[in-house]
């Protein structure tokens, strides 16, 4: 447990990754790495915002392309109708 800003104990979720150390096929130790999930959560929020922005730009581009195709096809047909 780590203290928060007010000195109260708080729990911090940590993501761990481990890899064995092998010598002649025998496990003689383990190397592990831990990272607080608060850092991971910030990365996920940043990536989520980027993905949402990319989806909105792609949708806007698709609407513009659809509108241009509609005008390209409909104008000659309107000329034929007249």
C-alpha positions as CSV (number, residue, x, y, z in Angstrom):
1,X,0.0,0.0,0.0
2,X,1.1,3.5,-0.8
3,X,0.0,6.7,1.0
4,X,-2.2,9.1,-1.0
5,X,-1.9,12.9,-0.9
6,X,-3.5,13.0,2.6
7,X,-1.2,10.3,4.0
8,X,-3.9,7.7,4.0
9,X,-2.9,4.2,2.8
10,X,-4.3,3.4,-0.6
11,X,-3.9,0.3,-2.9
12,X,-2.4,0.6,-6.3
13,X,-3.2,-1.9,-9.0
14,X,-0.1,-3.2,-10.6
15,X,0.3,-5.2,-13.8
16,X,3.1,-7.7,-13.7
17,X,5.0,-9.5,-16.4
18,X,7.5,-12.3,-15.6
19,X,10.0,-14.4,-17.5
20,X,12.0,-17.4,-16.3
21,X,15.8,-17.5,-16.2
22,X,16.9,-20.8,-17.6
23,X,20.3,-22.4,-17.2
24,X,20.8,-25.8,-19.0
25,X,17.0,-26.2,-19.2
26,X,16.5,-25.6,-15.4
27,X,14.7,-22.5,-14.0
28,X,17.2,-20.8,-11.8
29,X,15.3,-17.5,-11.3
30,X,12.6,-15.2,-12.5
31,X,12.8,-11.6,-13.9
32,X,9.6,-9.7,-13.2
33,X,8.5,-6.2,-14.0
34,X,5.6,-4.3,-12.5
35,X,3.9,-1.2,-13.8
36,X,1.1,0.7,-12.0
37,X,-2.2,0.4,-13.9
38,X,-2.8,4.1,-13.5
39,X,-0.2,4.7,-16.2
40,X,-1.8,2.0,-18.4
41,X,-5.2,3.7,-17.9
42,X,-3.9,7.0,-19.1
43,X,-2.5,5.4,-22.2
44,X,-5.9,3.7,-22.8
45,X,-7.8,6.9,-22.5
46,X,-5.4,8.7,-24.8
47,X,-5.7,5.9,-27.4
48,X,-9.5,5.9,-27.0
49,X,-9.7,9.6,-27.8
50,X,-7.4,9.2,-30.8
51,X,-9.5,6.3,-32.1
52,X,-12.8,8.2,-31.6
53,X,-11.3,11.2,-33.5
54,X,-10.1,9.0,-36.3
55,X,-13.5,7.3,-36.6
56,X,-15.3,10.7,-36.7
57,X,-12.9,11.9,-39.5
58,X,-13.4,8.7,-41.5
59,X,-17.2,9.1,-41.2
60,X,-17.1,12.7,-42.3
61,X,-14.9,11.7,-45.2
62,X,-17.3,8.9,-46.2
63,X,-20.3,11.3,-46.1
64,X,-18.4,13.9,-48.3
65,X,-17.5,11.1,-50.8
66,X,-21.0,9.8,-50.8
67,X,-22.4,13.3,-51.4
68,X,-19.9,13.9,-54.3
69,X,-20.8,10.6,-55.9
70,X,-24.5,11.4,-55.5
71,X,-24.1,14.8,-57.2
72,X,-21.9,13.2,-60.0
73,X,-24.5,10.6,-60.8
74,X,-27.7,12.6,-60.2
75,X,-26.8,15.7,-62.2
76,X,-26.5,13.9,-65.6
77,X,-29.7,12.0,-64.8
78,X,-31.5,15.2,-64.0
79,X,-30.4,16.6,-67.4
80,X,-31.9,13.5,-69.1
81,X,-35.1,13.9,-67.2
82,X,-35.4,17.6,-68.3
